[in-house]
Structures are given as C-alpha cells and as structure tokens.
Amino acid sequence: MRKQKFCLTITTLVLVFLYLPILMLVISSFNDSRFGGLWSGFTLKWYERLWNEKNMWQAVTNSLIVAISATCVSTVLGTTAAFALHRYKSPMQKIHYSLIYTPLVIPDILMGISLLLFFVALNLHLSLFTVFIAHTTFCLTYVTMVMLSKLQHFDFSVVEAAQDLGADSWVVFRRVLLPLLAPGILAGALLAFTLSLDDFVITFFVAGQGATTLPIYVYSMIKFGSTPIINALSAVILIITFITVCITQSLTKE
Amino acid sequence: MSIRKTFLDEFLLTIPSFTWLFVFFLIPTLIIFGYAFKPYDIYGGITEGWTLDTIKSLANPNYFLMIWRTLWLSSLTTLISVALALPIGYQLACTSKKLRQILLLLIVVPFWSSFLIRIFAWKTLLHPEGAFKQFLVWAHIVNADTSLLYNSGAVLLVMVYTYLPFAVFPIYAAASKFNFQLLEAAMDLGATRSRAFFHVLVPGIKKGIFTAVVMVFIPAIGAYVIPDLVGGSNSEMIGNKIAQRTFVERNLPQASALSALLALSVLIPMAGLSYLTSRSKQLESVARNKE
C-alpha cells in the first residue's frame, strides 16, 4: 500500500509541476500591471490589444494556409502509405518503412537544416511554399503511424464479405473501407493539423521573409521584448488546444 | 496476370509517399553530409570544389566543451524524466478506469499545448520579477541577485518539463500490459518492495523504458529553442551552434558539419540498438526452436 501512496504523491506533484506555469500565465493575462510579479487589478485590455494586432492576424492566416494544405496532402499520402505497408511485405516496403520511420528518430533541427540546405542547393526562394513542403514531410510520418495502427486493428473480413457479395474494388473502397476508416483518417488529419500549427523549429529554418507563421510570431515576441499581449495570446491558444484535445480523445476512443 | 496486377497496386500505393520522402527527406539529409566538405565564401554562399577545413575545425576545444555539455544535459534530462515517469506509469496502470482517464487527459493536455508557450511560461516564472523568483526570495531559498534564468539549471528544468510526457506514455503503455500479480508473488516469496520493483517490474516493462529513453533523448540532444530562450552563453547546446552558424554567420558548411555530427550521434546508436534487438530476437527464436 505504501508504494501506491508514494506513486500517487509523485503523480500529483508532477501534475502540479505541469500545470502551475500554464495557470500562472493564464492568470497574468488578466493582470493590469505590465510586469508579472504584482497583481494590480483585473483587465481585458491585453485581449483587446491582441485583437487589434494586425501582424498576429497575418501570422494566423499564414499558419492556417500551411496547416490546411499540409494536412490534406499528408493525409492522402499517409493513408496510401499505410495501406501499402499493411498489405504488402516486400523488400520495397522495408525501405518504404524506414523512410517513413526515420524522421521520427531524428531531432527536428536536423530536418530543418537539411531542408534549408536542399532549398538553397535548388536555389528555391524561401516562402510559405517551402514551409508547406517541410510540414507535409513531417506530418506524413505521423499520419502513416496513426493509420497503420488503425489498420492493424481493422477487421478485413468485411472487405472479403463485400467482395464475395460482388462489389468491385472501387465500391469496396468507397462504401466499406472509407466509412469504416473515416474516424482513423480524421484522427490522423487532426494530429497533422495540430503538429503543423505548433511547429516552430523546422519552420524557422525554411520560412523566408513574409512567411511568418503563428509560432514564429510568438517566438519573436518572446525573444525581443514582450508586452502582456503574449500572455493573452498564450491563454487563447491553450484554450483552443484544450478543446481540440477533447475532440480528438472522443474520436479515438474505441 | 494477377501477380502483375498486385505489383501494380503495390507500386501505385507506395510511389506517392515513397517519392515525397525520397526527395524531401532522404536527399536533404544526404546533402548535410555533402555540404560539410564544401568551401564557403564570406557572402554566405557555397563555392566550387571540396575541402576538409570545416571537418578539421570541429576539433576546436570550444566545440568539445559544448558537445560535452549537450551530452550531459540531454542524458540527465532523460534520466530524470524516466525516473519520474516510472511511478506515474505505475500509478496510471493500477488505478480505476475513471481516474486513469482523467489523469491521462491531464497529462495529454500540456503535451499538446504549444511548445513555445510552455517555455515562455517558465521564462516568466523564473524571471527576476516573476512569481516563482519572488517566492523563493521571500522564503529565503535564493538570494535576490541570483539569476534563475540563463544557466544550465534552467535549461535542464525546462527540458524535463517539456519532454516528460514523452517518457510517461510508453512506460504507461508497457505497464498496462504488465501482470501485477507477479509483484505480489515476488513479495510473497520474500522480496522486499524495492527489490520486487527493480527485479520484477522494471525488467517486465523494459521495452517501454527503452522507448521512453529514445523518445526523450532524441529531442533533448537536438534541443535548440529551450537553451536559446532560457539558457545563456554558458549553456549553449549543439542545436544553438547550428542555428547560430546558419542565421548569424551564414556559414552553411559549418552548420552542416555540426548537423552531420548530431545526425551520426543519434543514428549510430539507434542502428546499433536495432541490430542488437533483432539479433537477440533471432537468438531467442533459435533457442526456442532448440527446446
């Protein structure tokens, strides 16, 4: 029993450790004072200023453009990749799997610098397009991994049943596979979307002038003198994250 | 006919993702190694020909110090994260379903929330005017003029904070498959609680622990944003140097050489480990066949 208590204490302490900084940040976004330490009254003025921040809206737009396009492309590529990996066990799939898997075991910064060097070598102008390519590349891995685990738990006898009943492969895909795998595909797409929205390191390397995404905007605010506007922005992002996590959890629940 | 059709199907399903990763992942990674041997001009360009100067410049003692710091900071982060994740994983695996779901959600949320914002949250807490600093000064734990920010301690703290969830999930996943009656059996047979923990539970979930180590160590060794935002000039890591060479000095061959070093220090142990595990699997199956 003592072991149980010890583990519970550690778990509680770690949760406090995880939440304390975030909570303090949200509280200070309502603080009238410019500096974090002292409380000088409740205010919503930082939220109002944030709302009127033009650059922030531009960054949000850029982030959404990249996230939506990278999610669409990586979901299609990742789903086909997962089908290929699940169904075939040829030597080609072994190489295919290592290509999919290796980005997971490589630090972000390496992917960032390697893509930057690649674009420099090609003389490609850095823009939102290069950011889109980078994001699709790392999202592809995650989407494939999610889809692969869904396919491993998928009961393929329904496909055989449909074939026995005379459905051709297009009908099987359209009427049987797609509807049944839709929650999995959606979960993969949501994962890709959140990863793309949140990525800073890789983006920082491949984003040129005028391709400021939301994380790059947040970073420059942290790095070069920040007003409490960033607290307000953080609070908003945290709440959106919380809602997204709840949706994802209910989608993936079996 | 049918074999040809299956091959065509496989080919069509494989080619999109394969081509994408070949062009945008494999080739760029190989370029890192190539650029390390290229001379550069002072305008930030890359010139014709090949040189070994960049590789030789890695022998600089300053680099050695920085690499040593990167290694011990990332190892210590991994050690602390796994040590904290073990009791949490155990707790998660043992509690009632309802409490487990709540706890898991509570751990997942910070994990999903923006990486930069979590670092910023610590930066404000540790800031000289921040709440945490004020509290510590008030409690006479630290002196008013000790800086909590811009040192290796701050980097370590924020790295553990950021990467801890990466250690919790694999350990929990392994612990939830573990048969806890084995622990009771060990203790019935006279093992002390800690002996049962280290000799029965830990070997039982070693795969989860191994995944946790990899999941924390890899992002930690390549950390760039954390030492950049909460570290100082005496807590720079290899990631900072790569970014500095890229953005400030525009010396891409130097950045490549450092990146190549980082890539090798991650990929060689990974390849070795996967060789060892496949090898031990083979030996296991050989042994089983003999029985």
Boltz contact constraints between the chains, C-beta under 6 A:
constraints:
  - contact:
      token1: [A, 3]
      token2: [B, 193]
      max_distance: 6.0
  - contact:
      token1: [A, 7]
      token2: [B, 87]
      max_distance: 6.0
  - contact:
      token1: [A, 7]
      token2: [B, 90]
      max_distance: 6.0
  - contact:
      token1: [A, 7]
      token2: [B, 91]
      max_distance: 6.0
  - contact:
      token1: [A, 8]
      token2: [B, 91]
      max_distance: 6.0
  - contact:
      token1: [A, 10]
      token2: [B, 87]
      max_distance: 6.0
  - contact:
      token1: [A, 11]
      token2: [B, 88]
      max_distance: 6.0
  - contact:
      token1: [A, 11]
      token2: [B, 91]
      max_distance: 6.0
  - contact:
      token1: [A, 14]
      token2: [B, 84]
      max_distance: 6.0
  - contact:
      token1: [A, 15]
      token2: [B, 106]
      max_distance: 6.0
  - contact:
      token1: [A, 18]
      token2: [B, 110]
      max_distance: 6.0
  - contact:
      token1: [A, 21]
      token2: [B, 121]
      max_distance: 6.0
  - contact:
      token1: [A, 21]
      token2: [B, 122]
      max_distance: 6.0
  - contact:
      token1: [A, 21]
      token2: [B, 125]
      max_distance: 6.0
  - contact:
      token1: [A, 22]
      token2: [B, 121]
      max_distance: 6.0
  - contact:
      token1: [A, 24]
      token2: [B, 131]
      max_distance: 6.0
  - contact:
      token1: [A, 25]
      token2: [B, 121]
      max_distance: 6.0
  - contact:
      token1: [A, 35]
      token2: [B, 129]
      max_distance: 6.0
  - contact:
      token1: [A, 36]
      token2: [B, 124]
      max_distance: 6.0
  - contact:
      token1: [A, 36]
      token2: [B, 129]
      max_distance: 6.0
  - contact:
      token1: [A, 36]
      token2: [B, 130]
      max_distance: 6.0
  - contact:
      token1: [A, 37]
      token2: [B, 129]
      max_distance: 6.0
  - contact:
      token1: [A, 37]
      token2: [B, 134]
      max_distance: 6.0
  - contact:
      token1: [A, 77]
      token2: [B, 16]
      max_distance: 6.0
  - contact:
      token1: [A, 77]
      token2: [B, 17]
      max_distance: 6.0
  - contact:
      token1: [A, 77]
      token2: [B, 20]
      max_distance: 6.0
  - contact:
      token1: [A, 80]
      token2: [B, 13]
      max_distance: 6.0
  - contact:
      token1: [A, 80]
      token2: [B, 16]
      max_distance: 6.0
  - contact:
      token1: [A, 81]
      token2: [B, 17]
      max_distance: 6.0
  - contact:
      token1: [A, 83]
      token2: [B, 13]
      max_distance: 6.0
  - contact:
      token1: [A, 84]
      token2: [B, 13]
      max_distance: 6.0
  - contact:
      token1: [A, 84]
      token2: [B, 14]
      max_distance: 6.0
  - contact:
      token1: [A, 88]
      token2: [B, 10]
      max_distance: 6.0
  - contact:
      token1: [A, 96]
      token2: [B, 14]
      max_distance: 6.0
  - contact:
      token1: [A, 96]
      token2: [B, 18]
      max_distance: 6.0
  - contact:
      token1: [A, 99]
      token2: [B, 21]
      max_distance: 6.0
  - contact:
      token1: [A, 103]
      token2: [B, 25]
      max_distance: 6.0
  - contact:
      token1: [A, 105]
      token2: [B, 218]
      max_distance: 6.0
  - contact:
      token1: [A, 105]
      token2: [B, 270]
      max_distance: 6.0
  - contact:
      token1: [A, 107]
      token2: [B, 218]
      max_distance: 6.0
  - contact:
      token1: [A, 107]
      token2: [B, 219]
      max_distance: 6.0
  - contact:
      token1: [A, 107]
      token2: [B, 222]
      max_distance: 6.0
  - contact:
      token1: [A, 109]
      token2: [B, 222]
      max_distance: 6.0
  - contact:
      token1: [A, 109]
      token2: [B, 224]
      max_distance: 6.0
  - contact:
      token1: [A, 109]
      token2: [B, 239]
      max_distance: 6.0
  - contact:
      token1: [A, 109]
      token2: [B, 242]
      max_distance: 6.0
  - contact:
      token1: [A, 110]
      token2: [B, 259]
      max_distance: 6.0
  - contact:
      token1: [A, 110]
      token2: [B, 263]
      max_distance: 6.0
  - contact:
      token1: [A, 113]
      token2: [B, 259]
      max_distance: 6.0
  - contact:
      token1: [A, 114]
      token2: [B, 28]
      max_distance: 6.0
  - contact:
      token1: [A, 114]
      token2: [B, 29]
      max_distance: 6.0
  - contact:
      token1: [A, 114]
      token2: [B, 32]
      max_distance: 6.0
  - contact:
      token1: [A, 115]
      token2: [B, 28]
      max_distance: 6.0
  - contact:
      token1: [A, 117]
      token2: [B, 31]
      max_distance: 6.0
  - contact:
      token1: [A, 117]
      token2: [B, 35]
      max_distance: 6.0
  - contact:
      token1: [A, 118]
      token2: [B, 28]
      max_distance: 6.0
  - contact:
      token1: [A, 118]
      token2: [B, 31]
      max_distance: 6.0
  - contact:
      token1: [A, 133]
      token2: [B, 24]
      max_distance: 6.0
  - contact:
      token1: [A, 137]
      token2: [B, 24]
      max_distance: 6.0
  - contact:
      token1: [A, 137]
      token2: [B, 25]
      max_distance: 6.0
  - contact:
      token1: [A, 198]
      token2: [B, 114]
      max_distance: 6.0
  - contact:
      token1: [A, 200]
      token2: [B, 116]
      max_distance: 6.0
  - contact:
      token1: [A, 201]
      token2: [B, 224]
      max_distance: 6.0
  - contact:
      token1: [A, 215]
      token2: [B, 116]
      max_distance: 6.0
  - contact:
      token1: [A, 218]
      token2: [B, 116]
      max_distance: 6.0
  - contact:
      token1: [A, 219]
      token2: [B, 116]
      max_distance: 6.0
  - contact:
      token1: [A, 222]
      token2: [B, 120]
      max_distance: 6.0
  - contact:
      token1: [A, 234]
      token2: [B, 117]
      max_distance: 6.0
  - contact:
      token1: [A, 237]
      token2: [B, 114]
      max_distance: 6.0
  - contact:
      token1: [A, 238]
      token2: [B, 113]
      max_distance: 6.0
  - contact:
      token1: [A, 241]
      token2: [B, 112]
      max_distance: 6.0
  - contact:
      token1: [A, 241]
      token2: [B, 113]
      max_distance: 6.0
  - contact:
      token1: [A, 242]
      token2: [B, 109]
      max_distance: 6.0
  - contact:
      token1: [A, 245]
      token2: [B, 108]
      max_distance: 6.0
  - contact:
      token1: [A, 245]
      token2: [B, 109]
      max_distance: 6.0
  - contact:
      token1: [A, 245]
      token2: [B, 112]
      max_distance: 6.0
